[in-house]
Amino acid sequence: MNIPIITPNALNEISRESGPVVVEFFADWCPKCAMMSDIFLRIAARHQHDIIFKKVNIEISKKIVDELGIEIVPTFIVYQKGKILGYTSGVLSEDVLEQRILELLYPNKTGY
């Protein structure tokens, strides 16, 4: 599975998506981002039929980073119908990141 790196117009692209979207904000120079890349990819593969996964390179999309106030990479933002539901940042285990994503998207569901 390949997760698309979206353009500087990412917010416009995300707002047009009808389903849930999880975006990883990363930098090529960031070792923590490299650590999280495979984890994000595995989570995306498991949920590819119900969640859209995208990536934003903060070096290319600085305007978006400024607008969103992102100060730490990696940062994962969860969107629903173009609105931010929440976010998490830093290095997390695969189970914890997946659970946080699912809790934001499906807050009334238990037993992830």
Helices and strands as residue ranges (DSSP letters): H 10-15, E 20-26, H 31-46, E 52-57, H 62-68, E 75-80, E 83-89, H 94-105
